[in-house]
Amino acid sequence: MIQSMTGYGKSVLQLPTKKISIELKSLNSKNLDVNARMPSMYRAKELDIRKLLAKYLVRGKVDFSLFVEITGEDSSSKINTTVVKEYMKQLKDVVDGDSIELLKMAVRLPDAVTTERDDIDEEEWLKIAEGINEAISKIVNYREDEGAILKQDFTDRIATLKELLDQVIAMDPERIDGVRARLEKGIADIKEKVDENRFEQELVYYIEKFDITEEKVRLDNHLDYFIKTLNSNDSNGKKLGFISQEIGREINTIGSKSNYAPMQKLVVQMKDELEKIKEQLLNVL
């Protein structure tokens, strides 16, 4: 089953003193490009988070966000009582004022409030890791749903290419007859006597240059291989991209060799379908 690189996943954890929201967003990219946003106290776990995202998301431009909302008594900021009292004593010697006013001034001064950086509690981290896995599971499901839509689109377009190839195959004998008729008419118009054997040899050589038998066979095989890869267990957008390049090469060669307007119109339609496939392949994991 193929997956899209576009996705979204979110989980919310309610811990005793805080609510933690985890969000994952992803868009298409050639490689894995992770942008992680989180409070500084969780930075120690950033490498673990990146490894987890790389394991399950593989490719894409991924935005990871971890938001913390304090819902209880869990402040890491502490009043430095000794310093504040000393400030208030000094301020009282300078200005007249009641204790409340002096306190308001004192707490604004340097070192009146200290911030302690706590280490991550291991039990808390285990719960956060569960939340990250939940968000990953949701974004993977989102990618799979998007992939199912892409798969149906690819299947329909490959079927259209098959139909156009069948028309090319059916038209080919008529095209060759047309090439032969134009050559014979050209000889007749110049009213020259030619050696029939030599003319036939030259005709065969000329027609062989416009022969597209190999291209038709290879194109049919590439279309079958695309569908086979599409239905495989793994999502491999890069491999499908390589196959689409081979499909394009055969279509281009048929177009350059055809020398026949009705067939060239079919080739233009084939190129249009293939271009739409290539555009959508940019979103496939």
N, C-alpha and C positions, 0 to 999 in steps of 0.2 A: 504494500500500500504506500503510495507516494504521500508526502507531506508538503504543505506549503510552508514557506519561511515566515509568513505573516501570522501572528497569533497574539493572544492576550490571556493572562491568568492572574488571579488574585486570591489571597487568603488573608483572614483576619484572626488574630489570636488575642484572647482576653486573659492576661496574666493578673496576679493579685493586685499589683500596683500600676500596671500600664497596659495599654492596648497597642498591639503591634500589627501594622498593615504591610503586607508584602505584595508588590506588583511586578509583573513581568510583561514587557511588550517586545515584539520582534518584527523586523522587516527583512527584506531580502538583502543579502550581501554575499560576496564571493567566499568569504571566510567567516569565522566566528569573531565578532567584535562586541565585547561586553562593556557597557557603561554602568558602573555600580555606584549608587548613592545610598548612604547610610550614616547614622550618627558615628562620631569618632570612636566611641567605646566599642563598636562592633567591627572596627577595621581589622582587628587581629584575626578575624574569621574570613576576611575577604578572599584569601587564596582558596580556602575550602569551598566557599560559595562559587567561585569561578570554575573550580574543578567539577562541581556538581552540575553547573549549567552546561559546561562543555560536554559532559557525558551524555546528557539527554537531548540537548538542543542542537549540537553538532555545528550548525552554520547559521548565519544570520546576524543582523545588527540588533543586539539585545540590550534593552534598558531594564536594569534591576533596581528597584527602589524599596527601601525598608524605612518605614515611618514609625515613630514612637510617640504615643500620647500618654502622658502621666495621668493616671486616674486615682492615685492614692498617695500616701506619704512615702515618697521615694526620692527625696531631694539630695543631691550630692553637694549642694552648697551649704556651708556652715558659717555661722557668725563667729568671728574671732572675738570672744567676750573680753579678753584682757586688753586687746588693742582698742576696742570700742570704748571701754571705760576710761582708758588713758586719754583718748581723743576728747571725750566729754569733759574730763577734768581740765585739760588744756584750754578747750573752748570756753569753759566757764570763767577762766581767768581773763579771757579776751572780751567776751560779750556777755551781756545779761540775757537770760532766757530760761524758760522752764526746761525740765528734763526731756520732755517730748521733742521740743524744738532742737535741743542739743543732740538728741539721738538721731534725728533725721539728718542733721549735718554730718554726724560722725560716721554713719554707715555708708556715706558717699565717698569717704576718704580711702586712700590705698590700703589694702590688706585688711579692711574691716570685714570683708566676706571672703572666705576661702572656698575653692572648689576642689573636691576630691574626685579623682578619676578611679572609679571602681573597676575591678576586673569582672569579666562576664561570668555570671554564675553558670556552672556547667549544666545544671538542671534546666535553667532558663534557655540555654543555647540548644539543648536537645529539643525543646518545644518549638523554638524558632526554626530549627532544621526540619522538623515535621511540617511546619507552615510553608517553608520553601519548597519541599517536595510536593505539597498539595498544589501550590501555584504552578510548579513545573508540570504536574499531571494535567492541570486545566489547560495550560498553554499547548501541551502536546495534543490533547483532545481537539482543541481549536484548530491546530495545524492539520490534523487528520481530516476534520470536516471540510476544511478548505481544500485539502488534497483530493478528496472525493469529487468535489466540483471540478477541479482541474483535470482529473483523470477522465471524467465523462467528456469534457471539452476536447481533450487530446484524442480520445477514442473516436469521437464524431469527425474530427478533422482528418485523422488518418484514414478513416473510411471514405471520406470525400476524395482524398488523394488516390486511394485505390480505384475509385470509380473513374477518376480522370485518367489514370494510367490505363485502365481497361479501354477507354475511348481512344487513347493514343495507340494502343496495340491493334485495335480494330481498324484504325485509320491508316496504319503504316503501309499495308500493301497498295492502297490507293495512292499514297504519297510517292512510293517507289515508281509506280506506273506513270505518275505525273512527271517525275524526273526524267524517265526514259523518253516519254513523249516530247518533252521540251528539247531534249538533246537531238532527237531524230528530226524534229521540226527545224532546229537550228541548222543542221546539215543540209536539209532540203532547201532552206531559204538561200543558202549561199551557192546552190546549184553546182555542187562539186561532186564528182565521182569519187567514192571512197572504197577502200578495200573493206568488204563486209566483215571478214575475220578480224582485221585490225580494229575496226570500229567496235565490234562486239567486245574485244579485249579491253579497249579504252572505256567502254560503257560500264563493264563490270568493275573496273578499277575505280571509276568515278562514283558509281553507286555504293561501293564498299566504303568509301570515305564518308558517306551519309548514313551508313548502316547503324542502327541504334539497338540492335538485338541485345548486346551485352548490357547496355545501360538500362534497358527495360527489365532484364532479369535482376540486376543488382538493386535497382530501385525497389522492386517488389520484395526482395529479401530484406532490405533495410527497413521497409515499412513493417514487415512481420517482426523483425527484431525489436523495433521500437515498442510494439504492442507487448511482446514477450517481456521486455525489460520493465514496461509500465506495470505489468501484472505480477512482478516479482515481489518477494517479501520486503526487500529493502527499498528505501526511497533514495534514488541516486540521480539527482537533477543534472550533475555534471556528465554522467554517462549518456543520459538522454540528449544532452546538448551535443555531445560528440556524434551521436547517431543522426541527429537532425542536420549536422554539417555534411555528413555523407549523403543524406537524402538530397540536400541542396546541390551537391556536386553533380549528382546524376541528372537532376532536373535541368541544371544549367547546360550540361553536355547535350541532352536531348534537344534543348532549345537551340543551341548553336548548330547542331547537325540537321535539324528538321528541314530547313529550307522550304517550308510549306506553311502558308498562312493559317489554315485551320488548326494545324497542330501547334503552332506558336501561340495561338489564342488559349489552347488548353494549358500550355506551359505557363503562361501568365497567371492563369487561375491557380495552378499548382504552387507557384511562387508566393502568391498571396496567402494561401492556406498555410504554407510552411512558415511564412513570416509571423503569422499570428501564433503559431506553435512556439516559435523561438521566443517571442515576447513573453508568453506565459511561462516558459521554462525558467526564466530568470527568477521566478518565485518558488521554484521547486527545490526542496532540501536535497 
